[in-house]
Amino acid sequence: MSNAASIGSLIRSFVDGVIVLNESCEILWHDVNEELQLDLPIGANIFDLFPNKGELLVDNETYQIKVEDRKLVVEVKRFSIDQDYLILCIEDTANLTTNQRARLYCLEKIIESLNEGVMMSDHDGKIVLYNGTQEKLEGLDSREILGKHLWEAYNYNPQYSEHKHTFKTGKPIFSRYRAHSTVNGVPRYVNYSTYPIQKDGETIAVFSISTNESKLKNLLHETIELRRQVVQSDAINRPYKNGTTFSFNDIKGKSIALKNLILEAQNIAIHNTDVLIVGETGTGKELFAQSIHNHSPRAENPFVAINCAAIPETLLESTLFGTVKGAFTGAANQIGLFEYAKNGTLFLDEINSMPLTLQSKLIRVLQERLVRKVGSNEVTTVECTVISASNEDPEKLIEEGKMRLDLFYRLAHTSLYITPLRERTEDIHFFIHFFLDKYRRKFNKEVPNLSTELLSILLQYHWPGNTRELEHLIENLIIRAGENDAAIDVDHLPAFMKKKLLAAKSGKTEKEKELKKNPFKSIFSNSQEHYIQKTLEEADWNISQAAKTLGITRQSLQYHIKKHGLVKPSSSI
């Protein structure tokens, strides 16, 4: 093989075509993709092929030429062996299969346009790729990140680097949720997975893909809203025949806290899991329980409710689990509510009133999903979802020994905390007008609105009975008011309520003082997780110090950490 052919063959493996010229610009050798359809006879002068390109012979220059609607990139190289040679390296910009540069350019553009964050590091742990979405997710600038070691960019100990670990082990790390960057003192949490890139059996790089959580949540909320609309449409067209009266359409209110709570409940319903609803008396726990059932895949099946405080302990066990004839005096064959609920929902209201002796039996049923009738050795599979409700804080119940901790974990696969009415001033306004309209229609009375003084008093009151108490009061006011009265005033209040409301006006009640002492007790689901996270970070994850700040015990804080899935940042990308 001639020197010209040897040189051209060596270069050809990297480009789409090679043309070797002598000093007179005559073709000595060539190897070009057939797709380019170039007529290159040996000995022909290059300018006969590329007219008006005399500048083509400048060494180390790159030119674009057009041949039959194809744009070709031509790079000129000069070699000297036994004589001078000009090497024309040709790349077809339209051929992504063979043109590696163009292909790489396209892939980089694709990565930059992804809706997921992408970051890649090399064998030294230096960041070599950091796309625009990753910048937005972490609030950083790629110009300050690229080329730096990961631990320098994110300021952590190299031994905690997940990328180094993945590079060493060759094993991916899935679904981590962590904050590696902090912007203006606020940690930026992202959900990400980390993968190795291997070539010929060896890891050559590591990359992470971060998910845009906010967009996923928006999509989830859109899905929930569409499902809600379908359920509401069905509710209009057919009466409930599953033992329920309410759906999410019946939950009224205007506050952001309530709207977020409904979205949270709808999400729980779709996942069809056991749930513990916590809320003060009158907040609508059964309203939410029925709505969850009617929004779930079990909506066509029975909703069976029982108030654990209304049934004596001796009868509660047989009511829940069933009995066989002869189990005790007067016992007959009877199925329990767990069986009766079938594939539907069993609602255990006021679960906090259940005796400890029965709690241990309930734990076994919930754990094994098997129920045994009183007096029988046979077991039956439990197929229903269990929704339970408590009008007392589970933490307090556990601390006081009124609820077993292991029962709580089995009841509360997830928890729903209903914010008390006093923390939703916007809803107090809403319900005052809502109930006024309701009872005007019910009693057919055109009574006036509330006076400014009475409205102010109602807004200051702490409403221990929540919405139920407010409705009861408005009903009494409508009954007592006359159609010729100028306004519904303080004098229209029932005597038993007038004293309490005026006391609320003059100063804080003991209940309100207690809430002020213990701010955490008044913080419910929508803000609780953020509040705990912020307190833990301020205490540098010192559990005792954080618990003291929150006004709860270490055990209670540990429970909330586990419930919300909070994890102390201990490793970095």
C-alpha positions in Angstrom: 0.0 0.0 0.0 1.3 3.5 -0.9 2.0 6.1 1.7 -1.0 8.1 0.5 -3.3 5.1 1.0 -1.9 4.3 4.4 -2.4 7.8 5.7 -6.0 7.9 4.2 -7.0 4.5 5.6 -5.9 5.5 9.1 -8.0 8.7 9.1 -11.0 7.1 7.3 -12.3 5.3 10.3 -13.1 8.6 12.0 -14.9 10.5 9.2 -17.3 9.9 6.3 -14.7 10.3 3.6 -11.0 10.9 2.9 -9.4 12.4 -0.3 -5.5 12.4 -0.5 -4.0 15.0 -2.9 -0.5 15.6 -4.1 1.2 18.9 -4.3 -0.5 19.6 -7.7 -3.9 19.0 -6.1 -4.4 15.8 -8.0 -6.3 12.9 -6.4 -3.9 10.1 -5.4 -6.3 8.0 -3.3 -9.9 8.3 -1.8 -12.4 6.4 0.3 -15.8 8.2 0.6 -19.2 6.9 1.6 -21.2 5.8 -1.4 -24.2 7.8 -0.1 -22.3 11.0 -1.0 -22.2 10.0 -4.7 -19.0 11.8 -5.4 -17.2 11.1 -8.7 -13.5 11.1 -7.8 -11.4 9.7 -10.6 -7.7 9.1 -9.7 -5.5 11.8 -11.1 -8.3 14.4 -11.5 -7.7 17.8 -10.1 -9.7 18.6 -7.0 -10.9 22.0 -8.3 -12.8 20.2 -11.1 -14.9 18.7 -8.3 -15.1 21.8 -6.1 -15.0 24.8 -8.4 -14.3 28.3 -6.9 -12.8 26.7 -3.8 -9.2 27.7 -4.3 -8.9 28.6 -0.6 -9.6 24.9 0.2 -5.9 24.2 0.2 -5.2 26.2 3.4 -3.8 23.8 6.0 -5.8 23.3 9.2 -8.9 25.1 7.9 -12.4 23.9 7.8 -15.0 24.7 5.1 -18.6 24.0 4.3 -19.3 23.0 0.7 -22.6 22.1 -0.9 -22.8 19.1 -3.3 -26.2 18.2 -4.7 -28.2 19.7 -1.8 -25.9 18.1 0.8 -23.8 20.2 3.1 -20.4 18.7 3.6 -17.8 19.8 6.1 -14.3 19.6 4.7 -11.2 19.8 7.0 -7.8 20.2 5.4 -4.7 18.5 6.8 -1.1 18.6 5.5 1.2 15.6 5.9 4.8 15.2 4.8 6.4 11.8 4.4 8.3 11.3 1.2 6.5 14.3 -0.2 3.8 16.7 0.9 0.2 15.4 0.9 -3.0 17.3 1.5 -5.7 15.3 3.3 -9.3 16.3 2.8 -11.4 14.9 5.7 -15.1 15.0 4.7 -18.0 14.8 7.2 -21.6 14.6 6.0 -23.6 16.7 8.4 -26.9 15.0 7.3 -25.7 11.5 8.1 -26.2 11.0 11.8 -25.4 7.3 11.6 -21.8 7.9 10.6 -21.1 11.5 11.6 -20.2 11.2 15.2 -19.8 14.9 15.8 -23.3 15.7 14.4 -24.7 12.8 16.4 -23.1 14.0 19.6 -24.4 17.5 19.0 -27.9 16.2 18.6 -27.7 14.1 21.7 -26.5 17.0 23.7 -29.4 19.1 22.4 -31.8 16.4 23.4 -30.4 16.2 26.9 -30.6 20.0 27.2 -34.3 20.0 26.3 -35.4 17.2 28.7 -37.8 18.0 31.4 -35.6 16.0 33.8 -32.4 17.2 35.3 -29.3 15.4 34.0 -25.8 15.5 35.6 -22.8 13.4 34.7 -19.4 13.0 36.3 -16.2 11.4 35.1 -13.7 8.9 36.7 -12.3 11.7 38.9 -15.7 12.9 40.1 -15.6 16.0 38.0 -18.9 17.3 36.6 -18.8 17.1 32.8 -22.6 17.5 32.0 -25.2 19.6 33.8 -28.3 20.5 31.8 -30.7 23.4 32.1 -33.4 21.5 34.0 -30.9 20.5 36.7 -30.0 24.2 37.0 -33.6 25.1 37.7 -34.2 22.2 40.1 -31.1 23.0 42.2 -31.0 26.8 41.7 -27.4 26.7 40.5 -25.5 28.0 37.5 -23.8 25.4 35.2 -21.0 27.8 34.5 -20.0 27.6 38.2 -20.5 23.8 38.3 -19.0 22.3 35.2 -15.4 21.1 35.6 -15.6 21.1 39.4 -15.4 18.0 41.6 -18.8 17.1 43.0 -17.7 17.6 46.6 -16.3 21.1 45.7 -19.5 22.1 43.9 -21.8 20.9 46.7 -19.5 21.4 49.6 -19.4 17.9 51.3 -17.0 15.2 52.3 -15.8 13.2 49.2 -16.3 9.9 51.2 -20.1 10.5 51.1 -20.2 10.8 47.3 -22.9 8.6 45.8 -21.3 9.1 42.3 -17.9 7.8 43.6 -19.7 4.8 45.2 -21.6 4.0 42.0 -18.4 4.4 39.9 -16.6 2.0 42.3 -19.4 -0.6 42.6 -21.0 -0.3 39.2 -24.4 -0.5 40.9 -27.2 2.1 40.4 -28.9 3.9 43.3 -32.6 4.3 42.9 -35.2 6.9 44.0 -33.4 9.1 46.5 -35.1 12.3 47.8 -32.5 14.7 49.1 -31.3 18.3 49.1 -27.7 18.8 47.8 -27.9 22.5 47.2 -29.2 25.4 49.3 -30.5 28.7 47.8 -30.9 31.7 50.2 -30.9 29.3 53.1 -33.6 27.1 51.7 -32.7 23.5 50.8 -33.7 22.4 47.2 -35.0 18.9 47.4 -35.0 16.7 44.3 -36.0 13.1 43.6 -33.2 11.4 41.6 -31.6 8.1 40.6 -27.9 7.5 39.8 -26.6 5.1 37.2 -23.1 3.9 35.9 -22.1 4.1 32.3 -20.1 1.0 31.4 -18.0 0.3 28.3 -16.2 -3.0 27.7 -17.1 -4.1 31.2 -15.6 -1.0 32.9 -17.3 2.1 34.3 -16.3 5.2 32.5 -18.8 7.7 33.9 -21.8 8.1 36.3 -24.9 10.2 35.7 -28.0 11.2 37.7 -31.5 11.9 36.5 -33.5 14.2 38.7 -37.3 14.4 38.5 -39.3 17.6 38.3 -41.4 17.0 41.4 -43.6 20.0 41.0 -44.8 19.0 37.6 -45.5 15.5 38.7 -47.6 16.8 41.6 -49.5 19.1 39.2 -50.3 16.2 36.9 -51.4 14.1 39.9 -53.7 16.9 41.1 -55.1 17.2 37.6 -55.8 13.5 37.6 -57.4 13.7 41.0 -59.5 16.7 39.9 -60.7 14.8 36.8 -61.6 11.8 38.9 -63.5 14.1 41.4 -65.5 15.5 38.5 -66.4 12.0 37.3 -67.5 11.0 40.8 -69.5 14.1 41.2 -71.3 13.5 37.9 -72.1 9.9 39.0 -73.4 11.2 42.3 -75.8 13.5 40.5 -77.1 10.7 38.3 -77.5 8.0 40.9 -78.3 7.9 44.7 -75.8 6.3 46.9 -76.7 2.7 47.6 -73.5 1.7 49.5 -74.4 3.0 52.9 -73.0 6.5 52.4 -74.6 9.9 52.2 -71.6 12.2 51.3 -69.0 12.7 48.7 -66.2 15.3 48.3 -68.8 17.5 46.6 -70.5 17.9 50.0 -67.4 19.2 51.7 -67.8 23.0 51.8 -65.3 25.7 52.5 -63.1 28.3 50.8 -59.8 28.1 52.7 -56.6 27.0 51.1 -56.0 24.6 54.0 -59.3 22.8 53.3 -58.8 22.6 49.6 -55.3 21.1 50.1 -56.8 18.7 52.6 -59.4 17.5 50.0 -56.7 17.0 47.4 -54.7 15.0 50.0 -57.8 12.9 50.9 -58.6 12.2 47.2 -55.0 11.1 46.6 -55.3 8.7 49.6 -58.6 7.4 48.2 -57.1 6.5 44.8 -54.4 4.5 46.5 -57.0 2.5 48.4 -55.1 2.2 51.7 -56.0 2.1 55.4 -56.1 5.6 56.8 -56.4 7.2 60.2 -58.4 10.5 60.3 -57.6 12.8 63.2 -59.7 15.8 64.0 -61.5 17.5 66.8 -65.2 17.0 67.4 -67.3 18.5 64.7 -64.6 18.8 62.0 -66.3 16.3 59.7 -64.3 13.1 60.1 -67.1 10.8 58.9 -67.8 13.2 56.0 -64.2 12.7 54.9 -64.4 8.9 55.5 -67.5 8.5 53.3 -66.0 10.8 50.6 -62.8 8.8 50.5 -64.8 5.6 50.1 -66.9 7.1 47.3 -63.7 8.3 45.5 -62.0 4.9 45.8 -62.1 1.8 43.6 -64.3 0.3 46.3 -67.1 2.8 45.8 -69.6 0.2 44.6 -69.1 -1.9 47.7 -70.5 -1.4 51.2 -69.5 1.4 53.6 -70.0 0.1 57.1 -69.6 2.5 60.1 -69.4 1.8 63.8 -68.8 4.2 66.7 -66.5 2.4 69.1 -67.5 4.6 72.0 -71.2 3.8 71.6 -71.0 0.0 72.1 -70.1 -1.7 75.4 -66.8 -3.5 75.5 -68.6 -6.9 75.9 -70.5 -6.4 72.7 -67.9 -4.6 70.6 -65.7 -7.7 70.0 -68.6 -9.8 68.8 -69.9 -6.9 66.7 -66.6 -6.5 64.9 -65.6 -10.1 64.6 -68.9 -12.1 64.7 -69.9 -15.0 66.9 -70.8 -18.7 66.6 -73.7 -20.3 68.4 -72.9 -21.3 72.0 -69.8 -19.1 72.3 -71.5 -17.5 75.3 -75.0 -17.5 76.8 -77.4 -16.3 74.1 -74.8 -16.3 71.4 -76.0 -17.1 67.8 -74.3 -17.5 64.5 -73.6 -13.9 63.4 -71.0 -12.5 61.0 -69.0 -9.5 62.2 -68.6 -6.1 60.5 -65.2 -7.1 59.1 -67.0 -9.8 57.1 -70.1 -7.7 56.4 -68.0 -5.0 54.8 -66.7 -7.5 52.2 -64.7 -5.6 49.6 -65.9 -2.2 50.9 -64.8 0.0 53.7 -65.1 -0.5 57.5 -65.2 2.9 59.3 -64.1 2.7 63.0 -65.2 6.0 64.5 -63.7 7.2 67.9 -61.1 4.4 67.8 -59.5 6.1 70.7 -62.4 4.8 72.9 -61.6 1.2 72.2 -60.4 -0.8 75.3 -56.7 -1.9 75.3 -57.7 -5.5 75.6 -59.6 -5.3 72.3 -56.9 -3.2 70.7 -54.5 -6.2 70.9 -57.0 -8.4 69.0 -57.6 -5.7 66.4 -53.8 -5.5 65.8 -53.7 -9.1 64.9 -56.6 -8.8 62.5 -55.1 -5.8 60.8 -51.6 -7.4 60.6 -52.7 -10.9 59.3 -55.9 -9.8 57.5 -57.6 -12.7 59.1 -60.6 -12.6 61.5 -61.8 -15.3 63.8 -65.4 -15.3 65.2 -65.8 -15.4 68.9 -66.0 -19.1 69.9 -64.7 -20.4 66.5 -61.4 -21.9 65.4 -62.0 -21.0 61.8 -60.6 -17.8 60.2 -61.9 -15.7 57.4 -59.9 -13.4 55.1 -60.4 -9.6 55.7 -60.9 -7.9 52.3 -62.1 -4.5 53.3 -60.2 -1.3 53.7 -60.2 0.1 57.3 -60.7 3.8 57.9 -60.5 4.8 61.5 -61.0 8.2 63.2 -59.9 9.7 66.5 -61.0 13.0 68.1 -57.8 13.1 70.2 -54.2 13.5 69.1 -52.7 10.0 68.7 -49.4 11.2 70.3 -51.2 12.1 73.5 -53.1 8.9 73.5 -49.9 6.8 73.1 -48.1 8.8 75.8 -51.0 8.4 78.2 -51.2 4.6 77.5 -54.7 4.8 75.9 -53.6 3.6 72.5 -51.1 1.0 71.7 -48.2 2.3 69.5 -48.3 -0.9 67.3 -52.1 -0.4 66.7 -51.4 3.2 65.5 -48.9 2.0 63.0 -51.3 -0.6 61.6 -54.2 1.8 61.5 -52.3 4.7 60.0 -50.8 3.4 56.8 -51.3 7.1 56.1 -52.9 9.8 58.2 -55.3 12.7 57.5 -55.3 15.6 60.0 -58.4 17.8 59.7 -57.5 21.4 60.6 -59.8 22.8 63.3 -62.2 25.6 62.3 -60.5 28.3 64.5 -57.4 28.0 62.2 -59.5 28.6 59.1 -60.9 32.1 59.5 -61.9 32.2 55.9 -64.1 29.1 56.4 -65.7 30.7 59.5 -66.8 33.6 57.2 -68.0 31.1 54.6 -70.0 28.9 57.0 -71.7 31.8 58.7 -73.3 32.9 55.4 -73.7 29.3 54.2 -75.8 28.3 57.3 -77.7 31.6 57.3 -78.9 30.8 53.8 -79.6 27.2 54.6 -81.8 27.9 57.7 -83.5 30.8 56.1 -84.7 28.4 53.4 -85.5 25.7 55.9 -87.6 27.9 58.2 -88.8 30.1 55.3 -87.8 33.3 57.2 -86.3 36.4 55.6 -84.2 37.4 58.6 -81.5 40.1 58.4 -77.7 39.5 58.5 -75.5 39.5 61.6 -74.5 42.8 63.2 -70.9 43.9 63.0 -70.5 43.3 66.7 -71.8 39.7 66.6 -69.8 38.9 63.6 -66.6 40.1 65.3 -67.4 38.0 68.4 -68.0 34.9 66.2 -64.6 35.4 64.5 -62.8 35.6 67.9 -64.4 32.5 69.3 -62.3 29.4 69.3 -65.1 27.0 68.3 -64.3 23.8 70.3 -67.2 22.1 68.5 -66.0 23.3 65.1 -68.4 23.4 62.2 -71.1 21.4 64.0 -71.1 24.0 66.8 -71.3 26.9 64.4 -74.2 25.3 62.5 -76.1 24.7 65.8 -75.5 28.4 66.8 -76.7 29.8 63.4 -79.8 27.6 63.5 -80.7 29.0 67.0 -80.1 32.6 65.8 -82.5 32.1 62.8 -85.1 30.7 65.1 -84.8 33.6 67.6 -84.5 36.4 65.1 -87.5 38.3 63.7 -88.0 39.3 60.1 -88.5 42.9 61.2 -85.3 43.1 63.2 -82.6 45.5 61.9 -79.9 42.8 62.4 -79.2 39.6 64.2 -77.4 40.9 67.3 -75.8 39.6 70.6 -79.2 39.7 72.2 -80.4 36.9 69.9 -77.8 34.5 71.3 -79.0 31.6 73.5 -78.1 32.2 77.1 -75.7 29.1 77.3 -73.8 30.4 74.2 -73.8 34.1 75.1 -71.6 33.6 78.2 -69.0 31.6 76.3 -68.9 34.0 73.3 -68.5 37.1 75.5 -65.8 35.4 77.5 -63.9 34.7 74.2 -64.2 38.4 73.3 -62.7 39.6 76.6 -59.7 37.3 76.6 -58.1 34.1 75.6 -59.6 30.9 76.9 -57.6 28.2 78.6 -57.7 26.1 75.5 -56.2 28.9 73.4 -53.5 29.5 76.0 -52.6 25.8 75.8 -52.3 26.0 72.0 -50.1 29.1 72.4 -47.8 27.2 74.8 -47.6 24.2 72.4 -47.6 25.6 68.9 -47.1 22.2 67.3 -50.5 20.9 68.5 -52.3 23.4 66.3 -50.3 22.6 63.2 -52.0 20.0 61.0 -51.1 18.0 57.8 -50.5 20.7 55.2 -47.9 22.6 57.2 -46.7 20.0 59.7 -44.1 18.3 57.6 -42.5 21.6 56.6 -42.6 22.9 60.2 -40.9 19.7 61.5 -38.3 19.7 58.7 -37.4 23.3 59.4 -37.2 22.8 63.1 -34.9 19.7 62.7 -32.6 21.6 60.4 -32.4 24.6 62.8 -31.5 22.1 65.6 -29.0 20.4 63.3 -31.1 17.2 63.7 -30.7 17.1 67.5 -33.9 15.2 68.3 -34.1 16.3 71.9 -33.6 20.0 71.1 -36.1 19.9 68.2 -38.7 18.1 70.4 -38.3 20.8 73.0 -38.8 23.5 70.5 -41.9 21.8 69.1 -43.3 21.2 72.6 -43.6 17.4 72.2 -41.8 14.3 73.5 -38.9 12.6 71.7 -41.1 9.6 71.1 -43.7 11.8 69.4 -41.1 13.5 67.2 -39.7 10.2 66.2 -43.2 9.1 65.2 -43.7 12.3 63.1 -40.3 11.8 61.4 -41.3 8.3 60.4 -44.8 9.3 59.3 -43.6 12.1 57.0 -40.6 10.0 55.8 -38.1 12.7 56.9 -34.4 11.6 56.5 -31.3 13.3 57.9 -29.0 14.3 55.0 -26.1 12.0 55.5 -24.8 11.5 51.9 -24.4 13.5 48.8 -24.4 13.1 45.0 
